[in-house]
Amino acid sequence: MNFQKILFLCFLCGFKNIKAQCPPVNPSIVISGLHTSNINATNGSIVYVASSATVTGDISLNNASLYNCGSVLSQKISMKQSTSNNQYVLENNNMMICDTIFLDSLGHIHNNDTLICKEISLRDNSVVDNHYLMDVNNLIIAQGSLLNSEGLIKTDYFQLKDTNSQYYSFYGSISARKLFRVGNGSIVSGIIFICADSSFINNGLINNSSALTWTPSIRTAGLSQNTGTIANIDFCDLSSTNGGLPDVNTGLLFNLTFCSSPQYFCDFTYTSVRKNSKTEEKIFIYPNPAIEKVNLFIELQAKEIENMTLSIINTFGQVVYSKENLQEEQEIDLSFLSDGIYYMFVQNDLGKKAFKIIKNK
């Protein structure tokens, strides 16, 4: 290994996020058990959600940090940091499910496990570091904010807005079902794997900075438009009639290859991206909503299903059903549950998947 490569690896090691200690050092507030009240933390306080805890109230962090080592099932999470002198963080080390997350004024999220949300909005130089899985309906990065990812991101709408807003990918991937948009002055860079199922629109800069041994790529199955710059990418528009080029191009294209791997690789099922994972998890439930029963199908080799467990919790964080030693196919009886929303978790040592299920007669 030459000297330049050693320096490069040292640089990466120095900036790689390390999963936070559970509990963190000197927490101001410790939450255990079921916590249904809102959390309003200010002035440098550190909130610790213990592994046995479930939070269902809204969370507001103003110059404060929250370390989640349990389960957060909140409607709204907001974070504001008015000064860069101290880095206050929202650190997720287990499971976080919410309706909205709003980051403003240098807010900072470290996601080290599973984050499921309807909308995440970054404003005013906020930052999200994703190291595992984010499943977000609407993901908006604006006003100089940064999404830094080495994990998997699934979304319906992905939008980079405003000058200097940035998405940086280091061996991570992003799948956008309906829209992937890069606005004027925004930047996508790094080792990029992008899948746009419907519309791909670039008005900014998309530039792969990987080594030549990698083939980062963009795949889109719908309308594609480029009025900005795309460089050093394997680009493929599978709906295009002009050889995989963007349908509309008034911008610049540099060092592009087209459809070198014409298959459509987008996969909206959950795929484990943790380092050293030996399996790609494909787990399905149906029907959803369910009336009395739900079917679970696990598309894995038998040895990879070993020690796989299932649990269902209600919106109060209570476990209402659990099952061990899952098989490839099973029927789960929900008839004893009241109508409403529940969360199903399927997991083993290789990873986990979360489902939102609806029980409805």
N, C-alpha and C positions, 0 to 999 in steps of 0.2 A: 504493500500500500504506500503510495507516494505521500510526500509531505502535505501537498494541497488537500488530498483526501482526508488526511488526519485532522487538519485544521477544520475542514468542513464538518466532519463528524463531531468534533469537540464543540463547534458552534451550535449544532443541533442539540447536543446533550445539555448544553448550558441553558437553553431556552425551552426545553421540553417540560411541560407541566407534570408535576408529580402529584398523585392523588393525595388529597389532604388527609391529615391524621383525623381519625374519629375516636375520641373527641378532639377538637382543636385545642391549642394551648390557651388557657385562661379565658374560657367563655364567660360572657357577662350574664347570659340567660340560657338555661338548660331546659329543653322541652322534652318530656317523656310521656308516653301514653297518648291518648287522644286529646288534641288541642283544637277546639272549634272556634276560639276567639281570633280576632285579627291580631297581627303582629305589626307593631309600629316601632322600629328601632332607629335610633338617632345617635349622633355625637360619638362615633367610634365604638359603639357597643358591638359585641359578637354574640350572635344567636346560634345555639347548637341544637339541631334536631336529632335526637338520639336514634339509634337503630331500631328501638322499640316504639318510636313515636310516629304519629300520623297527624299532619296539620291540614285542616280544612278551611281555615279562615284566610282572608286576604293578607298579603305581606307587603309592607312598605319599608324600604331601606333608604335612609337619608344619612350619608356618611357613616354607614354601618355595614356589617357583614353578616351573612347567614351561611352556615355550613349544614347541608342536609345529608345526614347519614341514615335517614329513615324514609318516610314517604310524605310527599307534599302533594295535596289534592286541592289546590286553591283556585278560585275564580280569577283573581287578579294579583299579579306581582309587579311591583314598580321599584325602580332603583335609581337613585340620584347621588352623584358624588360631585360636590362643588369645587373640589381642589384635587390636584394630582400629587400633592405632597405625600399622601398615604393612599395605598391601594386597598379599597374596600371591595369585597367580592361576594357574589352569590355563587357558592360552590356546591354543585350537585354530585353526590357520590352514591346515589342509589336510584330513586324513582321520583320524578317530578312531573305531574300532570296538571295542566291549568288551561284557562281560557285565553288569557292575555299576559304577556310579559312586556313591560315598557321600560326601556333603559334610556336615561337622559343624563347629560352633564357628566361624562366619563364613567358611566356605569360599566361594570365588568362582571361577566359570567364565565365560570369554568364549568363545563359540562363533562363529567368523567363517566357518566353512565347513561341513563335513558331519560330523555326530556321530550315530552309529548305536549303540544300546545296548539291552540287554534291560530294564534297570531303572536309573533315576536317582532317588535319594532325597536330599532336602534336609532338614537338621535344624538347629535352633539358629541362626536368623538367617543362614543361608547364602543365596547369590545365584547365579542363572544368568542371564547376558545372552545371548540368542540373536539372531544377526544374519543367519542363513542357513537352515540345515536341521537339524532334530533329528528322528530317527526312533527312538522309544522305546516298547517294549512297555508298561512300567509306569512312570508318572511321578508321584512323590509329593512334595508340597511341604508341609512341616509345621513347627511350632514357630517361627512368625514369619518363615519364609523367603520369598524372592521369586523368581518367574520373570518376567523382563522380556524381551519378545520383539517384534521387528519382522520376524521371518522366518516360516518355515513349520514347524509342529510336527505330526507324525503320531504317534499313540499308540493303544494298545488301551485302557488304563485311565489316566485323568487324575483325580487326587484332590488337592484342597486341603484341608488339615486344620488344626485348631486356630485359635485367635484370632490375627488379624493376619497369617496366611499370605496371600500375595497373588500373583495373576497379572495383570500389566499388559501390555496389547497395544497397540503403536503401529503400525497398519496391518498387523499380522501376522495369521496365521490358525492355528487349531488344529482338527484333525480327530481325534475319538476314536471308534474302531470300536465299543467295547463299553460304556464307561461314562465319563461326564463328571460329576464330583461336586464340589460346593462345600460344604464343611462349615460348621457353625455358627461364626460369627465370622470366617470367611475372606472375602476380597474379590477380585472380578474387576472390573477397571476399564480405561479407555482406549478406544481405537477397536477394537471387539471383533468378530471374525468367528469364530464357533464352530459346529462341526458335530459332532453326536452321532449316531452311526449306530444305536445301540441304546437306551441309557438316559441320560436327563438328569435329574440330581437337584440342586436348589439349596436349601441350608439357610442360606446366607449372603447376601451382597450382590453383585449383578451390576449395574453401572452404566456405561453408555456415556457418555463425556465428549467425544465428537467434535463438530465443527462441524456445523451443520444441513445442509451440502452433502453429507455422507456418510450412508450408510445401513447402519451396522453391524448385524449380525444374528446370530441363533441359529437353527439348523435341527436338528431331531431327527426321526428316522424311527421311533423306538420310544417306550417309556414315558417320559413327562415328569412331573416332580413339583416343585412349588415351595412351600416352607414359609418361605422367606426373603423377599427383596426383589429384584425385577427392574425396572430403570428405563431409559427412553430407548433401547429396543431394538426392532428388527423381529424378532418372535418367530414361529416357525412349527413346530408339531408336525404332521408330515405324516400321522401315524397317528391323529390326534385326530378325533373326530366332533363337536367343539364349536367349529369354526371356527378351529382352529389354536391355541387356548388350551392351557395345560398340562392334562394329564389330571387331575392332582390339584393343587389350589391352595388352601392355607390361609394363604398369605402375602400379600404386597402386590405389586401391579403398577402402575407409573406410566408414563404417556406411551408406551405400547406400541402398535405397529401389528402387525397379524397377517397373515402370508402375503402381503405386498405383492409378493413374488417367489416364487410357489409352487413353482418348480422346485427340485429337490433338487441343490444345488451341490456336495455333498461329492465329492471326487475323491482317492482314496487312491493314485493314481499320483504320481510325483514331479513337482512343478511348481516351476520356477525362480522365486524371489522376489527375486533380486538387483535392485538399482536399475538402470535402463536396460536390463534384459534384454528382448529383442525376441521371445522365444519361450517357449512353455509346453511343456516337454519331457515327452513321454509315451513311455516306453521299457518294453518288456515282454520277459521271457524265459520260455520254456516248453520242455519240461517241467522241473520242479525239485522233487524230485531228478531227475537225468538219468542215463541208463545209458551211452550213448556219444556222443550229440549233444544240443546245445541250440539252440533257435531264438531269434533275436533279431529283434524287430520294433520299428521306430522310427516313431512317428506324428508326423512333422514334414514341413514343406515341404522340397523338395529343397535350396533355398539355405541352409536352417538346419542341414542335415546336413553341410555342407562342413567339412572339417578335423576331423571327428569320429573319435576313436580309441577302441580297446578294449584293455584289458589285463586279464589274470587273474593273481592272485598267490596263493601258497599261504600256509599259516599261519606260515611262517618268513619271510614278506616277500619271497620270491623271485618274480620275474616268470616265469611258465611259458608264457605265450602273449600275443601282442600282434598287433594288426591296425589298419591305417590306412585312411582313406577308406571308412568304413562306408556301406552302402546301406540302403534302407528295410527290407529283409528279407535275412537271411542265416542259414545253418546253420553252426554252429561244432562242429568235431570235437573231442571230449574223450576219445576212446578211448585216447590215449597217456598220460593222467593216471592216477595211482593213485587208489583210492577214498578219499574224504575230503571235507573242507570247503575251499572256495576262495572268493576274493572277486573279483568282476568289476566293473571301473570303465569306464563309458562317458562320454566328456567331449569338450567343445570349448571355445572361448573364452566361450561363453554360460553354461556350467555343467557339472555332472557328476552322475552317478547311480551309486550303489553297490548291488550285489547280493551277497547271500550265497548261493552255489550249492553243492549237494551232488552229488558224483559217486559213484554207487553201482550196482554190477552187480546 
